[in-house]
Amino acid sequence: MRRRLLLLAAGGALVVASSALAGGGTSIANAPELPLFGDVVGGTSNIEGAHVCGVAGDATEFYRVSLGAGDVLTLDYWGTLPDEIVGIGILSPSVTDSTLDQANCVLSQSAGSGRVAFNAPYAGSWIMAVRAATTLGYRLEPNVQKYARAALTGPKVVKRGSLVILGGGIHGVMNSNPGASARRATMQLWKHSRWKTLGAVLLGPAGRFEYFWRAQQVGVARLRVVYFGGAHYLPSRATHSVRVTAK
């Protein structure tokens, strides 16, 4: 695990010794992309004069976070200096160093440690500010779950005993090159006032699938495909109804 050691020198200056993992930028202009799915450790004594989330005069570092519409950024954070209160702020992609003083944070939280979750309303390179009074030392554990959208299609009316071909896809998942555990969904049938699992659905290269189901009972059959998501993908589901008629 890559770590950064923060040492507060006798003169009050913060000395940072690190491995290849860099901390944040001292301005929006030089803010690096936030590393995801791992530990991020950083700190600075650089004071940001502009207001950040309504507060000026804090030691601040900035990151960029590239998110698609509907993606969720979850961030666990805590201070690494004694009695430190760390502030986390999310600013819109359009904010610059020259407009920072007048900009409002779309999310703001301060604590010795905590978790924030941000659901991106639209795609963009969002700005994250990490700050603390006078001297900043912090550790982050970020994670992004990508938005996924399930779709399920098929015939509206079939005869009892017919073999029904259902199709659809989990859009947004395969485009991100997920691992094997993310390549599965589940087909379910509403029966006896609950969802009964029919079987697994294997997703193709573009997230598409086909599922074969035998219509056995007259009436309206409700089917759904469920994508349970995981560490890197959000869950999603879609429903389709088929009217089954007698022969």
Secondary structure, 3 states (H helix, E strand, C coil): CCCEEEEECCCCCEEEEECCCCCCECCCCCCCECCCCCCEEEEECCEECCCECCECCEEEEEEEEEECCCCEEEEEEEECCCCCCEEEEEECCCCCCCCHHHCCCCEEEEECEEEEEEECCCCEEEEEEEEEECCEEEEEEEEEEECCEEEEECCCEEECCCEEEEEEEEECCHHHCCCHHHCEEEEEEEECCEEEEEEEEECCCCCEEEEEEECCCCEEEEEEEEECCCCCECCEEEEEEEEEECC
